[in-house]
């Protein structure tokens, strides 16, 4: 019954409901405390911020999680330091909710703690820490985000990739160094990010790894060279059209089409004899792009 009353108070959106709900944050029943925090989040009355900060120390992890998420929605910077103290909480759900809230609060004090959270044992915490750093867009996170390209979980890798791509003013040098990282997925994503950032400083370093033993790096490098649009890569891409891997040949043809250099026409015409239909089709598309 008490929970239903709290829900009704919230649905009315009457400011007079705030004080009774704040008092309910101290109720012996954890279910009711959780519901009171949820409803206070819907009412978004600033009087609830300080009591909700107190609820971050609630003995029940579900209440701590709820209070954390609600404080993130309030966007009140007074919650930043109390939230940071919960990044070491014993409960994964609480740590995860802290990273979500910190991303919404957008305060630079959270950058270094969130960088540390990228090493959390829980992949869900790591993923949300990366997302929060993406939202903050602070260049101090670049090295940690590059490291996260090699995370054991693909979701974390892709979130880190997206975060790096969003940093249009990032230096490409750390990403260039990552082309030779011992972790294979770091190399792959670094090659992809370099192409998407559009900085032509990356052209020569990418050409240097176009002959790497890993075909999954080679095709990503070819794709990025096509994105960067620098015709100094054409001769190297023409040589790569004879790559033993059909996926590499496919992306090399696409890159040559993007560069639209007529020097590639004879080689792309010869590609019509390739054993793989997908490669032949890529060659046709590239020729059409060059000739249009």
N, C-alpha and C positions, 0 to 999 in steps of 0.2 A: 504493500500500500504506500509506504513512504517513497519508494522509487517512482511510483506512478504520480505521486504528488509533485515530486521534483520535475518530472517530465512535463506536467501540466503547467507548472510555474514557468518553465522555459518556453513553452509554446505560447504563453500569453505575452511574452516579451515586455513584461512590466518591470521597470527599475526597482520597484518595491520587493521584487523576488530576490534581488541580489543578496541582501543581508541574511535572509533565512538560508539561502543556499551556501553562503560562506560559512555560516554556523554549522551546516551539515557536513562540511569538510572534516569536522572533528567527531562525527558520529562513530560509535563503536563498530557499526556495520560497514565493512569495506566495500560491499556492493553499492551501498548508498553513497559513500564518499566518492566512489568512482563516477556515479551518475551525477552527483552534484558538480563535480569538476567538468564533466561533459556539457551539462546545461549552462554552466557559467561561460564556457567557451562559445556557446551559441549566443548568449546575451552580450558578450564583448563589452562588459562594463569594466573600466579601469580599476575600480575598487577591488576587483577580484585578483589582481596581479600579485600583490604581496601575500595574500593567503595561499594562492596557488604555489608560490615559491616555497612556502612552508611545507606544502604537500609533496614537494620533491623529496622530502625526508620520510614520507609515509612508510610504515613497515610493510605495506602490501605493494608488490611490484606492479600490479595492474593499475593501482592508483598513481604510483610514481610515473608510469608510462603515460597515463591520461593527462596528468598535470603537465608533463613535459610537452606533449603535443599541443595542448591548449595554449600554453605560454608561447609556443612558436607562432600560433595564429594571432596572438595579441601584438606581436612585433614590438614588444617593450624591451628596450636594451638593459633595463635593470635585471632582467632574467639571465643575461649572458653568463656572468660568473657562476651563479648557482647551477646553471645547466652544465657548464664545463666540469664542475665537480662530480657530475654523474657519468662522465665518460668511462669511469672505472667501476661502474655499478656491476654487481655480480650477475645481473639478469641481462641476457642478450636483448630482449624486447625493450628494455629501458635504454640501453646504450644506443640501439638503433633509433629510437624515438628522439634521443638527444641530438644525433647527427641531423635528423630531419628538421628539428626545431632550429638548430643553429644555422642551417642553410636559409631558412626563412627570415631569421633575424638579421642576417647580412652584416654582422659585426666582425671587423678584422681581428679582434682579439681571439676569435675562434680558429684562425688559420693554422697556427702551429699545433694546437691540440687535435684538430681534424687531420692534419698530416700524420700525427701519431696514430690516430684511429684507423688509418689505412692498413696498419699492421695488426688490427684486431683479429682474434681467432675466428670470429664469425664472419662469413662472407656477406651476410645481409648488412652488418655494421659497416664493413669495408665499402660495400656498394653505395650505401647512403652517405658515407663520409666523402666519397669521391663526388657524388652528386652535390653535396653541400659546398665542396671546394669549387665545383663548376659554377654554382650560383654566386659564390664570392668573387671568382675571377682574379684572385690574387696571384701574382707571378711567383711568389715564394713557394707555391705548391708545385711548380713545374717538375722538378726532379722527382718528387714523390709520385706525381701522376705518371711520369714516364716509367717509374718502377712498377706502378700498378698495371701497366700494359702487359706485364708478365705474371699477373695474378693467376692463381690456379682456377679461378672461376671466370668463365667467359663474360658474364654480365659485368663484372668489375672491370675487365679489360676494355669493353666497349664503352662503358661510362667514362673511363679515363681518357680514351681516344676522343670522345665527344667533347670532354672538358678542354683538352689541349687544342682541338680545332677551333673552339670558341675564343681562344686567347689570340686575337689577331695581331697583337703587339709583342708576342712571345719571341724570344731569340731562338733561331733554328739550330744553333750550335749544339745544345744538349741532345736534340733529336738526331742530328747528324752523327753524333758520337754513338747514339743508340742503334744505328744501323749495324754496328759491330758488337752489339751486346751479346753475351753468352746465352741469354734467354731467347729462344726462337720467336715467341710471340711479341716480345719487345721489338725485335727487328722488323717483324711484319707490320705491326701497327705504326712504328716510327716511319717506315717508308710511306705508308698510306697518309699519315698526318702531314708529312712534308709536302706531298702533292696537293693536299687540300688547303694548306696555309697560303700557297701561292707565292712563296718567297723564292726567287730564282737563285739565291745563294745555295740552295739545295741541289741544283742541277748537276754540278761536277761531282759532288759526293755520291749522288744517286747513280750517275754513270759508272762510278768506280765499283759499285757493287752489282751492276747489271749482269756480270758474269759469275756471281756467287754460286757455290755448289747447291744451294737450296732453291729449287724451282719456285716454291711458294713465296720466296723473297723476290726472285727475278720478275715474276709477273706483276707483283705489286709495284716494284720499281718502274717497270715499263709503263704501267698505268699512271703513276705519278708524273713521270716525264711527259706523258701526253697532256696531263692536266696543267703542268707548268708552262707549256707553250713556248719553250725555248728551242729554236731550230738547231742549236749547236748539238743537240742530242740525236739528230736525224741519222748521221752516219753510224752511230753506235746501235741505234735501233734497227737499222737495216741489217747489220751483222747479226743481231739477235733474232731476225726472222728465220734463221736456220737453226734456232734452238731445238734441242731434242725433245722438249716438252711441249705438247700441243697447246696447253693452257697459256704458256709463255708466248708462243707464236700468236695466239688469239689476241692477247693484250698488247703485244707489240704492234700488230696490225692496227688495232684501235688507236694506239698512241700516234702512229704515223698519220692516220686519218685526221686526228685532232690537230696535228702540226701543219697539215695541208701543204706539204712541200713536194713539188713535182718530181724531185729526184727519187721519190719513193715509188713512182708509178711502175717502172719495169719490174721491180721486186714484188710489188703487190699483184701485178698481173701474173707473174710466175707462181704466186701463192695459190692461184686457182687450180694448181695440180696437187695441192696438199692432200694427204690421205684422209684428213678429218674435215667433215662438212662444216663444222662450226668455225674452223680456221678459214676455210674458203669463203664462208659468208662474211666473216670479219674483214677479209681482204676486199670483197666486193663493196662493203659499206665504206671502207676507207677510201677506195677509189672514187666512189660517188661523192664523198666529202671533199676530196681534193679537186675533183673536176666541176663541182657545182659553182 
